[in-house]
Amino acid sequence: MKRHALASQQAVQRNLQLVYSRDDFANIPLPEQIAEYPELRYMGSKHRLLPWIHSVLRTLDFETAADPFVGSACVSYLLKAMGKRVIASDFLNFPTVIAQATVANSRHQLDWPAVKRLMAPVRRGLDFIEKTFEGIFYTRDDLRFLDRVSANLEHLPHQDQRALARAALIRSCLKKQPRGVFTVSGDLSHYDDGRRDLRLSIEEHFLEQVQAFNRVVFDNGRRHVVKRADVFELNPTGVDLVYLDPPYVPRSDDNCYMKRYHFLEGLSCYWQGVRIMENTRVKKIEKPHTPFSYRKSAIDAFDRLFRLYSNSIIVLSYSSNGFPDRDELETLLRQYKPTLTVYEKPHRYHFGTHDKVERANVQEYLIVGR
């Protein structure tokens, strides 16, 4: 009996789940380079949670990290600032453009001659954006500017410079759009609260954003990889740690990034290889399928995800307003990782919500499986 009791106790200890609160690592400073990273108005962005995420990641032993749902790329950039080798990807194109500019790019910037070349007049230039989105988003001058820069950036000599220019355009468009999403069109004057961002032209924004993205370029001595790919198409070989922040199904509304950011997705590739839904007022792009968007397939998708990275340290970022719930995810993860450590922190998402919307208040979790 004593031997059985001791074995049971050891099994419990091996599976012990420790829960850490938001204050346990409050005094751990971020790498200085992180201060330069521009915050993007992006659904579910973890930019404001970076100090907390860093406090957890720094306790783990790893050299190569994968971020297959790279989003705004702020966590990948944090990993780079921590001196790690980063493999970043996303099933959408524009997040990978941002990651190429800020993570894979270690030395290329846009100097003033390059910026002048980008903004130079173009004879018989592109006009797709002006023709397609006139009366929907931005002024005619803003749309023409986007066409002009899109035409000129193809002449930049290096892909990292082209990614920087596109990243600057993407953030310019986000800052100019009153709600930061592209689901509404026409007269948006009722959203005008006097913000400077709404007064500046896209060109003025662009000049500022070039400087902002130039500042984030640095070399940590490692070679980083950025690609556009579905997570289930990736090779997990050689990945010491994977940071997972998938588009989980919310308890209300939806998690469709393409619906909200279709304009940025199109801008990132000048609408090449995408199909516009012509019957939609805002000219949406058809969304690619992801099993994480539907309750009927989400649980199986998480199971496949954990299995794929079963040989890596798994760090799952999750919120209390998601489906499946935390308990179910932990049950799935324990099939591949016997020891879980859970970190939690109260958080309020300010993006796209009203002050009185209660679902903006959540518990954020980092579930670490080893």
C-alpha positions, 0 to 999 in steps of 0.5 A: 500500500505504501509503495502504491501511495508513493507511486501515485504521489510521484505521478501527481508531482510529474503532472503538477500544474502550477498557476502563476499570477500576473505579479510573479515576474513584474520586475523583469525588464524587457530587452531594450530593442522591444521599445522600438517595435511599432504597435499595430491595431490588430485583433488579438495583438499581444503587444501590450502583453509582451512584458508578461510573455517575456517573463515566461519565455526567459525561464525556458531553455531554447535556442530556436523558436517557431511562431506559426501564427505570427500576426503582428509579429511582435512576439517573433520580434521579442524572440529575436530581441532575446537572441533566439533564432526565429521561424515565423509564418502565417496563413495570411500574407500581410503578417509575413510581410511585417515579419520579413521586414522586422524579424528576417531583415537584419540590416536593410533600411530605406534611406532618403534616396530610396524613399524619394524613388518610392514616391516618384511620379509614375507615367502610366502607372498602376491604378487598381487601388484607385479604381477598385476602392474609390468611395470605399476607403480613403480619398482619391489622393490617398488611393493614388499614393498607394498605387504609386508606391506599390508600382515603385517598390518593385524596383527596390533591389532587396526583398527586405527593403520591399517588405519594409516599404509594404510594412510602412504602407500597412501601418499607415493604412491601419492608422488612417482607418478610424476603427482599424478594420476594413468592414465599413465604408463610405462616410466615417465622419462620426468616428472622427474624434479629433485624432491626429492619425485621421488628419494626416494623409497616407503619404504623411503617415508613410513618411513617419512609418518608414522611420518607425520600421527603420528603427526596428532593424537590427542583427542578433547574429542569427538567420531567421526564416519567414514564410507564408504557410498553413501551420499543418504544412510546416516541418517542426524539425529542429524547433526547440520551442513553439509559441502558439497563438491560433485564431481560436473561436470566440464565445461571440462574434467571429475570428475572421481576420480576412473579413477585417483586414482584407484590404491589407492582405490585398495591399501586401501583394497588390491583389495578385493571386487573390479573388475579390468578392465583387458583390461585397460593398468593401470588396472583400477577398475570399477567406482561406479555410482554417479549422480553427474558425469553427466549433465542429473542427477546432478541437481536432485542429488543436489536437493535430497542432499539439501532435505536430509540435510534440517534440518541442516545448509548447507555449500556448497563448489563450484567452478565457473567452475562447472555445474550446475552454482551457480545461479541454485544451489542457486535457488535449495537451497532456496527451503529448506533454505530461507536465504543464505550467499555467501562467495567467493574467487579467487583460482588457482588449481595447481594440474594436470594443466599447468601454462597457463591453464586458467580453473585452475583459478576459483572463489571458493564459500561457500554458507551457507544456514540457 
